[in-house]
Amino acid sequence: MRKQIRKIPIHAASKVTALVAFVISALFCIPIALFGLFFGEGDTSFFFGIPIFYLIFSYLCTAIYCWIYNLIAPHVGGIELVLDDAPVSKKELE
């Protein structure tokens, strides 16, 4: 069965993308900043700000992408997905 994405909700997609970017960048930046604090490697406050920057930047970029997609998709066709119904196991029926 073919399905077409005609519209992407801008706020919902941007929110999820921004939160994922925040978490991933925090997983890398916070340990680096803590390492710098414990071993006196200079100013590490920059590393604490990077996840916030990624959150804002990812939200804005995704919002712009979704807005452009929503403008173009009705004219050229959206992204098509081919979906199949997954087989149901006996365990799921019980």
ABEGO torsion letter per residue (X at the ends): XBBBBABBBAAAAAAAAAAAAAAAAAAAAAAAAAAAAAAGAEBAAAAAAAAAAAAAAAAAAAAAAAAAAAAAAAAAEBBBBBBBBBBBBAAAAX
